[in-house]
Amino acid sequence: MEFLLDYGLFLAKIVTFVVAVIALIVGIKLLGSKGSSATGELKVTDLCEKYKDTVAQLEDHLHDETYLKARDKAQAKADKAKHKQQAKQAKKEAKSGELTSDRKPHLFVLDFNGSIDAKEVSSLREEITAILSVAKAEDEVLLRLETGGGMVHGYGLASSQLDRLKKANIPLTIAVDKVAASGGYMMACVADKIVSAPFAIVGSIGVIAQIPNFHKVLKKNDIEFEQLTAGEYKRTLTMFGENSDKARDKFKLELEETHVLFKDFIHEHRPALDLDKVATGEHWFGSKAFELGLVDEIKTSDDLIIDATKQKAVLALHYVKKKKLSDKFAGTAAKTADNVFLKLLSRGQRPIV
């Protein structure tokens, strides 16, 4: 009897624990869904202040205490005089009713580290919209670009977002420190100026599509695969069915058409390029890309930013999406596997640039 009582208590504890876990999971999902309306926020970093802080930190180790005290005193005096002048000017303008802004020209710094599907374009859209709402004629934008390209529609949209800056007459520089190939170069060519590190990978103006085919494996194991379509070319190449020469030729034609559109886009933005020479699908290191006219200058983004801090206010913008609690606790591995499989399925019908 005592054994049954103990066993009953043990089962009750197990049931209570399971119910508590289920309740916790449900609560997390509910909280996540309630917070789904808040999509993200724009984070702004003052790179001028960051650079000054770095220099000051190093100087603390390079100079003696006498020098550091004199430096801090001189800086405090300069800041006080500046604030006093600004307050005096603001008071004067308030009396006259003619308020003006004497803000320095700004350099807005953006980052785009692109994936195959260019999903980062959603953040780029928000960042560019924010810039367009405040930018003045003397302001500029620097985009630090790093991507090997991906799906045509994704990188086409990313390029269109950058074109919004051009249409607003805001100078755009794109810096390639590591790689801007294929769809990445599609984005880069929109810029007024392309700057590349000496060994950055640039170019790859071409189109590719690849897909495994398991038809022979299925046939060997007596497994049938059926695919129904309406429209002769709704599906050309397939992973599981037998691919015909007609379907293969049609798909090659689509690749060629995409390549022509790609080359036309490059020619529109960089008409001086010899497309017959550079639109072969090859890529080059920065130094050679400079000789070919694919980039305009050999320099790193760090050099550009440090130079800009001497004349402009430099702000880095980064739109951060807020993750729901349910996303944070969800099965990341399972989601990743699903995404990879879906991309594999679609990649055979979606050219990559």
Secondary structure, 3 states (H helix, E strand, C coil): CHHHHHHHHHHHHHHHHHHHHHHHHHHHHHHHHHHHHCCEEEEEEEHHHHHHHHHHHHHHHHCCHHHHHHHHHHHHHHHHHHHHHHHHHHHHHHHHCCCCCCCCCEEEEEEEECCCCCCCHHHHHHHHHHHHHHCCCCCEEEEEEEECCCEHHHHHHHHHHHHHHHHCCCCEEEEEEEEEECHHHHHHCCCCEEEECCCCEEECCCCECCCCCCHHHHHHCCCCCCCCCCCCCCCCCCCCCCCCHHHHHHHHHHHHHHHHHHHHHHHHHCCCCCHHHHCCCCEEEHHHHHHHCCCCEECCHHHHHHHHHCCCEEEEEEEEECCCHHHHHCCHHHHHHHHHHHHHHHHCCCCEC
